[in-house]
Structures are given as C-alpha cells and as structure tokens.
C-alpha cells in the first residue's frame, strides 16, 4: 500500500545496511526496491538502473546463435579479440566518430566496466609519480568505486560550474601538480546527459598532451545526442571526441545501450595507434613487456578474465558491420529513449521538479537515456526517502560525484502508458506528503 510508512522505509534500509540512501549504490537501490515491492505488493516505478528498455539487436542474436551452433563455446577466445570484430570495429569508428584506429588497437572487454577497471589500473602504473585518476563528474557511480577497490588515488570535480573556457583552468589546477595519470568521463554524460562541446573536448585534449595524461573517454551512449542527426555512416556530423585533439586516448565503446546487448557483457577498448605502440620503461621492468597495448592485452586483460565471451564477439562484429553498411540504424532504434525522456520530464516538471544539469553552455540538454531532477530545497536523502514512500526508486546525484541536489532519472524502464500514468499519480502523492 502507498504511501509506505517511514518506519517500513527505515526498516528496509537498516536491513540492507544503508545509513544514508543517497549514498547507496545502484545495485543497493535495486535491492531496496525489490524488498519494498515484496512488502507492499506494489510494482514500483524504477528510475534507478540503466538497463536497456529496447529489445536486443536481432542481427547480433542470430550471429551469436550461429557461432554457438558452430561449436565456438568450446574454444577459448584470443585475448586480443576476434579478427573480424577488430576490423569491423575499426570501420565503425571511422563511420560514426571519423577517426582512424588500427584494428590491432581495438580490444574486446567484458563490458565497459572491465575496460575502465583495467585501464585505470594500467594507467596508474605507467609512471611512478603519476598515481592518481581524475574524474570529471557527475559520472557513472561504479566508475568512482573502481579506484577505491584497486587502492588507487583519485580526484573528482563537478563540471557544473566549469563549462566552456572555465574548464581549462580547472583541469590545469589538477594536472599541473604532476600526479594525474588519467582522466575519465562519459560523453554523452551519465547521469546528467550533458554533452561536452568541441571547445571543451579540445581543452581536455590539449591539457592531456601538455601534461602527458591519458584520456579515458566512455562512449556508452554513442550518437545519442538527438539534437543532431548522427545516424548516417561516413557523413557529418559525427560523434564528438577528444581523439581529434590528442593522441593520448582510449575510447570505450559498449554494446549495452546502442545495440541493447547488455546481457552479454561485451564492449571494446579502442586504443589510439600512438598510445598502443608507446613504450613505458616501468611496464617493461614490471612485466617484461614495454608497450601500452601489449601489456593491456597480455597482462591486465588476461589476468582479469582471460578474454571476452567468444560467441558475443561474433554478435558484436555482426552488429557493427550492419551499422556501417546501413543495414541497421541503431540511432533510429534508441531514439525511443528521447520520447520517454521528454514525456517523463513534462510529468516531473508539472509536479514541481526542475532540471539540475539543464544546459550545454547555451543549449538545453538533449532528451535521452538519463537526466537529472531536483525538487525545491529538499536534500538528496530526504528526496529519495520521500520518493520511496510513493513507490519511486532513483539514485542521488551525490553518489555520482555531483555536488548538486537532486536525483538521476533513467527512462529505460518506462515502457508503457501505464508506467507514465503510475509516475504521474505517484508524484501527485509525493506533493501531498
């Protein structure tokens, strides 16, 4: 029954060992929601987890089935990746990002989570004096936990007040200290859906080159800035990237959202040609191999998982090829998220909510997979607990490295008219509490 009592909410959080729900991880919030659904018998409105809300690309499914039928499940994958996947990925990157990366530098990973995890570790071991990872926030909350798990130093800053030219001075204030090994961000951004401009990407690239810092660019939501048409292969406009402005980069490309292939955990670390072949004396001394790329494949990835699902690599290869050849419009498929975003934003704003990260300099942010919303002067803990009482689950912006008040809203599980009607009714209840 809704609203859920404060006592029930408190009991569930205590049982889950959560002292402050605004600091809980995404998976902890999922568990809290499941328990509250069990206790109340109500289906909650899930805004907390970014699972795809569109069916997986059928081209990938068929290719993976064929690979399994051909007996690939009994054969270990080559750590560096399926040759045809690497070739198709190189073509895909040229078609939609307009940069050249040789196939040998494109390496399949067990999702972008593994790519980020292993890249952060390698970058922290390249130079003895560079032991810290810098995160431009807000960001994917699990990324922020990775250096803690690895025992690596990290710094974060909220980009909210540092857009455009202000970004350079902020980056310089960290990088000039000489201890930053790598910088990580997502673009389009999870959770804010802000999109860095070419000016900002140029600033990041120039600072990375000046201070010899590696940029880890997470493109989980490739081509999902729907304010412009990025869907036509080999034709501008292209997905903006820092790769236009520095050689010190690795792009992380995932199948989870662009192809709705999250369940198979397959992505790619796409290492620039110059970085892949760069020699690092510290790596040679530690591992007997000197280059960044060889170490990434033969040490970090090998020790992490001994490769990526063999059959899933066939799936990803087929999907990439279909996109490049114009046989599968992945951008057209995921535009559905923009429709859901627009509709849900209208509902939240009608009930007194406002966008937190609302602009890309002078443009309103695109409708997309995520956005951020605040309510009057409520702090994150009070806001989340009040939403839980009304049957709505979200995550607090502070869990993403943000210094702002509000929540992340993911629209992927708003699937039907009934889901939007439930959101509307529950926010009516929210206003009355």
Secondary structure, DSSP 4 states (H G I P E B T S, - for coil): --SPPHHHHHHHHHHTT-S-GGG--HHHHHHHHHHHHHHH-PPPEE-S-----SPPPHHHHHHHHHHHHTTGGGSPPPTT--HHHHHHHHHHHHHHH-----GGGEEEESHHHHHHHHHHHHHTTS-TT--EEEEEES--HHHHHHHHHHT-EEEEEEGGG--TTHHHHHHHHHHTTS-EEEEEEESS-TTT-----HHHHHHHHHHHHHHT-EEEEE-TTTT--TTS---STTSSS----GGGT-S-EEEEEESTTTSS-GGG--EEEEE-HHHHT-B-HHHHHHHS--BHHHHIIIIIIHHHHSS--HHHHHHHHHHHHHHHTTS--HHHHHTHHHHHHHHHHHHHHHTTEEESS-EETTEEPPP-SEEEEEETT--HHHHHHHHHHTTEE-EEGGGGT--SS-EEEE-TT--SHHHHHHHHHHHHHHHH-
